[in-house]
Amino acid sequence: MKSAKESRERAGAHYRLTKKLFEKWNLTVDESSALLGIDREKWSAYNKQAALPLGSGAVRRSKLLVHIYHLLGDKYPYHLDVAHAWIKRQNAAPPFLWKSPLEFMCSGGITAIAIARDELVGFFQKCEASTDSEGRLSWNIFKGVYEETPDTLAQIALYIIDDWQLSVAETLSVFGMSQKTLERIDTQDAAIDTRERLILRLIVGVEMGLRKNFDTEEARRAWLHSVCLNSLFGGYTPLSFLMKEKLSMKRLVLEYLRNLSH
């Protein structure tokens, strides 16, 4: 059996880890309390005690949240600001569906926290994400080392759209889908038709071209949103071409990026 001293030390360790990640995520008292499933007064009491009671629901939630924190740190070792910002960024992909992970977890309790953790684990395992010495993200999926399924294409494409920081309206136009369709394409048995599959492939291809030509996320987003005065875009943004209904317009962006890298 654990001695009383050992139990106090473990309770204190849980508190310190939880307090640290809440500070890194820049959470308010209300957000911190909601994640732990307690009210403000109880969180204040835990702060005074500098401990989370062992066996409590707060500790079970804390363990899941710490796992999320370490997963993000492992995957973004050169961009910890990106890792810490993930919790509050609006996420297009299911199960979040335009909520931030923070909103999703606060409203859904321990089940939602576990789902968010499992989603993060599953995504990185599927994509085999890694970072190079300069912090650039890469996925084996972009090299064709994957079994193409509707689920795989949808997960990657949704993640890319989130990286581009598009509005809901922009995202729906880029995909050429209704919001209902977009919400269901994450499921393994989703019925994706030929046109939808082509669009998903094009979006992945555009991201590959962006990564070949621009080293940072900021540079890639800036190019998409910038007015281009060359003969192809003629004073429009590349994003406006991707938002067109015609597949030929989306392909023009892909071909331009491929030629740009040669």
Beta strands, then each sheet from edge to edge (+ up, - down):
strand 1: 130-131
strand 2: 137-138
sheet 1: 1+ 2-
end
